[in-house]
Amino acid sequence: MKKLLTSAALLCAVLPAHAALNILACEPEWAALATEIGGDKVKATSATTAMQDPHRIEARPSLIARTRNADLLVCTGMELEVGWLPVLLQQSGNAKIAAGQPGNFEAGNVVARLDVPGRVDRSDGDVHAAGNPHIQQDPHNIAQVGAALAKRMGEIDPANAALYAGRYKDFAQRWDSAMKKWEQQIAPLKGMPVVEHHKNMEYLLRWTGMRAVATLEPKPGVEPSAAHLSTLLAQLQKQPAKMVLRAAYQDGRASQWLSDHAQMPAVVLPFTVGGDERAKDLFGLFDDTVARLTEAAK
């Protein structure tokens, strides 16, 4: 019975012949990935930009309208969008992309998750029960998500399934070559101690081999006070770090203060597609991220 229901749901979700697949991504990286896979057969846009905190955006009427017209919703999941996506889904009334439907794709379901807490207590700050959701900072995750996304796009738009599969195969080959290059470049970063503004760099740290020795925020989502920064500075005088990292959307005042007083580089990373002029697509995102890290490490 369950198989029959799933088949029926897929049948309802199948795109009419000759229509472009309208994809709404929650974050820019997934819009970029969908475009790599779909080319001109898809229209992929993002609900957020690289200069917005993906945890906190406003469900504006224009965004509700885009949600209403989407054939496929591609989000990270893992509670990253929990503060605004349910409102969009409810207000749009688009049954095709409701949770559990073929038109609702969560990237976080196909990768190995980091920082899954043993318990969740709101006194610990903004802790995600499903684990750290910032999965896009490891290029291996991008490859895994791409394979699953190409398959889902083909199920919703079977007329172009072969094209999606072929384009993903081409992307995967180019991506694998790029990863080999990046991993040669980041080899000197292994074991390097760093400070991060917020615990959103964990997948990047795992990939590069860098290790976080401190976080600017005393708790996730809580901005650092002057007293906390002074304590952190004292800690770093005993246990130095090589750089302090933050995402492009985050306020730079605290990391710059620490940079000035601890005499280490403050490194602003694009974090996602569109985070700076070089990060115009997924390849540019990692080209620029690797370049910024390796330059700061010199």
N, C-alpha and C positions, 0 to 999 in steps of 0.2 A: 504493500500500500504506500509506504514511504517513497519507494522508487517511482511509483506512478505519479505521486504528488510533485516530486522533484522534476520529472519529465514535463508535467503540465506547466510548472512554473517556468521552466526553460522555454517552452513553446510560446508562452505569453510574453516572454522577454525578448524573443527573437526579433531582430530589426526588420522592417519592411525592405523589400528589394530596392537597391539604388540609393537608400538614405544613408547619410553620413552618420557614423557612430558618435553620438554626443556624449562626451565624457566630462564629468565634473570631478576634479581631484581636490582633495582637502588641502594638499600641500604642493608647492611648485615642483618638487622632485618627481612626483607621480604623474603630473601633467607632462613633464619632459619625457618620462619613460614611456607613457602612452603614445606620445608623438613619435618617438623612435620606432615603436612597434607598428603604429597604424599609418604613419605618413599622412597623405592627403585623404585617406579614407576615414579619418577621425577629426573631430573638432574637440580638442582637449584644452580646458582652462582650469585655473586654480582658484579656490575660494580664498586663499591667503597669499600674501607675498612674503618674500624673504625678509622684509623689514617689519614684519608683524610677529608677535609671539603667537605660535600656533595654538597655545592653550586658550588664548583669550581674544576672540574677535566678536564683532557684533553681527547678529543675523539680520542684515539689512533687507528691505523689500526687494532690491535688485538681485541679491544673492538667493533669496527665496524663489524668485522667478527662474533663475538659472537652475536651481535644484529641481524645480517642477518639470523642466524640459530635458533633464538628463536621462540618457539610456543606461548609463553606468556610472556609479559613484565609486571612486578609488580613494581610500583613506588609509592612514596608518593604523587606526584603531588603538588598542591598548590604552584606552581612556584619554588619549591625547586631545581628542575633539569633544570630550564629554560635556564641556561647558557650553557648547553652541550647536553641535551637529543635531542632537535630538530635536531642537527647536526648528531647524531647517527642515528636517524630515517630516515633522508634524505639520508645519505650516504649508509645505509644498503639496502634501497629499499625493505624492508620487509613489504608488505602490510598487513599481518596478524596482526601486532602489531601497526599499525598506530593509531593515536588518533581517538577515536570513534569506533574502531573495538573491537570485543570480546576478541582479544588477547592483548588488552591494558587495564590494571587494575590499577586504582589509589586509593590507600588506603585512601587518604584524603577525598574522596567522601562519606565515610561511618561513619565518626566520627563527633562529635560536635567540631567545630573549635573555637580556642581562638585567641584573638588579631586581629580580622578583622578590618582594619582601616576604618574610615569614609571618609578619603581622602588619596591619595597617592601622595607624593611629594618627588622627588629624593633628595632634600636637607635634608630630614629626615634620610638619610642613606638607608641601604638595608631593606626596608619595603616590605613585601609580601601583595599584594592586596587581596589575597585569605585567608589571616590569617596566623598565626604561623604554619609552617609545621612540627615541630619536635614532631609529635604525638606519637612516639614510646615510650616516657618516662612515659606514663600512661598505666599500664597493662590492664585496662578496654578497652582501644583502641585496644590493641593487640587482645583481644577476639572478638571484633566487626569486625575487619578486617579479622580475621581468618574465621569467619562464611561466610562472603561474598566471600572470596578468595576460600574456599572449594567449594562453589556453582559454581563459575566461572570455576574452574579447571574441575569440573564435566561436565560442558557444552562443554568445548573444548575437553575433553577426556571422552566421555560418557561410554566407556568400563570400566573405573575405577571409575565412579561417586560414586558408593556405597562404594567403599573402601575409597575414599576421605571423604565422609560423616561420615563413621565410625571412621576413624582416627581423624577427627576433633572433634567428640563427645568425644572420649577418651582424646584428648588434652584438651578440654574445661573443663572436670571434674578435671583433674590434675591441670590445670591452676587456676580454681576456688579455689581449696584447697590451692594452693600456695598463691593466693591473700589474703585469710583469714589470713594466717600466716604472710605475709608481713605487712598487715594493723594493726595487733596487734603490730608488732615490731616498726612501724613508729608512733604509737599513741603519744609518747612523743615529736615528732617533730612539732606537730600542733601549729601554731602561731609563730614559731621560725623565727627571722629576719636573712636574709642571703643576701650576695652580689653575683651576678652572673657575669661571664665574659661577656657573650653575651646573648641576650634574646632568648636562646634556651632551657631554663629549665622550661618554663611556665606550661607545662603539668605535669611535675614532681612536681612543686610547688603546683599545684591544688590538685594533688593526695595526697601528704604528708601533706598539710595544712601549709607548710612553706610559708613565704612571703618575696619577694624581696624588700629590702629597698634602693638598689642602683645597678648600673651596671657599670662594669669596662669600657666598651666602652662608649664614650660620645654620639655616635649614632651607631645604628646597623651596624656592618661591619667596623667601624672606630676604629683602635687600639688606646688605651689610651696614651696620652702624659704625661710627667712628671708633668706638671701643673695640668692636670685633676686629676691625682692620688693624688696630694697634696691636692686639693680641696675636693676630696672624703674622704681622711683621716681626714680632719678637720670635715667633716659632720659626720663621724662615731664616732668621739670623743664625739659628742653630742647625737648621735643616734646609739649606738653600734649594731653590728651584731655578730652572733655566728660563722659564717664560710663564706668562699668565695668559690664559686663553678666554676669549668670549666670542659669542656669535654676533653677526652684524646687527641684529635687531636689539641687542642688549645695550643698556646705558653704559658708556665707557668710563665714567668718572671714577668708580671704585678701582677698576683694573689699572687705570692710568696712575692713580695715587700709589697703588702698590708697586707699579713699575718704577715710578720715580724714587720711592723710598727704599725699595729692595734692590734697585739697580739691575733690573732684568727687563727684557722686551715685553711689551703688551701686544699680543697678536690677535688681530680681528679676523676671524674666519668667515667666509661667506655662508657657511652652514647649509645652504640649499641653493638651488638654481635661482639666479637673480640677486644673490647677495653682494655682488660687485660686478664691475664691467667685464671681467674675465669669465665669470661663472654664468655664461649665457646658456649653457646646456650641461648635461651630466658630465661630459668629458672635461669641459672647462671648469666645472665645480671642483673636481679632484686635481686637475692640473694646478689650479690656483691654491687650493688648500695645501697641497704638498709643497709648492713653491714657498708659500708663506712660512710654513713650519721649518723647512730646511734652511731658509735664509735666517730665521730668528735663532736657529741652533748654532750658527757659525760663531 
